[in-house]
Amino acid sequence: MKITIEDHCGRLRLRWQYEGKRYTMAVGVNNDATGNAVARKKSSEIELDMQAGYFDPTLLKYKPKILGKTATEITAPELFTKFTQNQSKEKNLANRSIEARYTPILRCLERSLNVPLHQVTERLAGDFAALQLENVTARTAKERLWLLKSCWDWAKGKYHVTEENPWTNQIKRIKTSPQTVVHLSCCRNDLIGWISIKTH
């Protein structure tokens, strides 16, 4: 149950194994003297909890609630807003793309999942996914869940989220129709045949 302190791009993270499962957690500090002291204190806290039987497998108990001057405990809509701003800047997204893909998800989160991030369990994520399937096609619902999964992955180490992404299993449960792929395949064969006729 010994915890290893590692450097990851100049920042410190903890890595360990408990009851057959591997864990990794960003400490939110730089790899310097102060950061190492913080990391050692945090690793001691987790090791004591594992020995005493109080270990929190979600890791939320051990994550910092403030990084610098930034609060890490925010709501799901607030996180998605920050994620959208980040994606818009990094990918240079057009306003039309944001309105079409990101804004509808934000509106749904504000109506149906306006809770702190650490409360977004797999059950709540499943309820949200079911609500999406009632209102949009399976393909659209799956695309929205992919964006939410990306959002939660992006939040790790920055905000107060669980290590296990609650959207991963929801994506696997949605089956989309293969009809579009078959149709495109047929069209491709027709097009090849038409080209063959025109060239002979």
N, C-alpha and C positions, 0 to 999 in steps of 0.2 A: 504493500500500500504506500510505498514511497513515491512522492511526487517530484517530477523533474521540472526544473525551470529552464525554459528555452528562449533563445533570441529568435524573433521572427520579424525581419525587416526593421530592425532597430527597436522593436517593441517586445515586451516580455509576455510569454504565455506559459501556462502550466499544462503538463501532460501526465496522465496516470491511468491505472487500470483498477477497477473495483468490481468484484463479483462477476468477473468474466467480460466486463464491458469497458471499452476504452473511452477516456474523456480528454477533451482539450478545452481550455478556457483562456481567453485573452484577459490579462490583468488590467490593461488600460494604462500602462506606464512605460516610460522609456527604459532602455537597457543602460542604466547608470547606477550610481551608488544608492540614490534614494529609491529608484525603481526596484532594485534588487531587494532592498529592505522591505518594501511593500509586498513584493512577490513572496518572500520567505514567510512573512506574517500570514499572508493569505493561504499559503500551502500548509502551514502549521494548523490553521483553523480547520481546513478541510480534512487533514489527516486525523485530527482529534475527533471530528464528527464521524468519520468512518470507523474509528476504533470504538466509539461510544454508541454507535448505531443510530446517529441522528443525521446521517448524510442525506442531502437534498439532491436527488438525481437530476432535477431540472436545472441545477446550478444557480438559480435565481438568488438564493440566499447569499451566495458568495460574490455576486457581480456588483461592481461599483454603481451606486445610484446617481453619482455625479462624476463626470469626466471633465476636469478643468472647471469651466463655468457652465458647462452644458449638462442639463438634467437628462438622465437616461430613461427615466420613467415617463413615458408619453403614451397617448392613446393610439389605437390602430389607424384612424384617419390621419392623425398628425404624422405618424411615421410614413404613411403612403404619400402624403404631401411632400415630405422631405425627400423621399425616394424619387418622386416625379421631378422635383427640381434638380436633383442630381443627374437623373437620366437625360433631362432636357439639356443640361449644360454639357455633359460628357458626349452625348450622341448628337447634339445639335438638332434636337427634334423640332419639327415645325409645329405651330400652334394647332393646326388641323389634326395632326397625329395625336397630340396630347388630348384634344377634345374627343377624338374618336376612341382611343384606347384606354387612356388613364382616367379621365374625368368620370366616366360611368362607374368605374370601380370605386373611386372616392365617394361618389354619391351613395352607392350601396353600403359602403363601410359606415358612412355617417348615419344611415338609417338603421342598419341591422347589426353593426359590430363596433359601436362607439364605446369601447371599453379599453382599459389599460392593456398594454401589450402582453404583460405577464399573465393576463387572464384569458388570452386567446389559446385555448386548449384545442386538441384534435377534435373534440366533440363540438365545440363552437365553430371550428373551421368546417366541420362536416355539415352543420346546420346552414352555414352561409353558402356552401357549395350546393346544397339541396335547393335553397332559395334561388340561386342562379339558374339552376336547371328548370325551374318553374317559369322563368321569365325570358330566357334566351336559349339558343340552340346549344347542343352539347359541345360543338366545336368552339363557340364563343365562350361558353362557361370554362372550358379547359384552357383557353388562351388567357382568360382573366386569372385563373388559379396559377398559371405559370408565372404571370407578372407578380402575383402576391408571394409566391415562393421565392422569386428573385429578390423581392423587397425584403423579406425576412432574412434571407441569406446576407444581403447587403447590411442589414442592421446589426449582425453579430459583431461584438466588440465595440459597438457604438451605443446601442440602446439595450434596455432591460428586456431581452427576449430569451426564451428557452433555447437550449442547444438543439433539441429535436424540432425540426421545422414542421409546424402543424399542417402545412399545405401539401406536403409530399405525397401522403397516402390518398388525399382527396383527388389528386391528379390521376393517380393510377386507377381509381374507381370509375372514372368517366370514360365510357367507350364511345368513340366517334364512328360514324358510318363510313365504310370504305367506298361508298358509291361514287364519290367525287373522283377518287383515284382511278376507279375502273373506267369512268366516263372519259377522263383525260387520256387513258391508255387507248381506248377505242378511237378517240379523235386523232390521236397520234398515228395509229395504223391507217385510218382513212386518209390522213394528210399524206403519208408516205405513198399510199396507193395512187392518190391524185397526182403527186409529183412524178411518179413513175410513168403514168399515162401521158402526162404533158411532155415528157422528155423523150418519148419514143415515137 
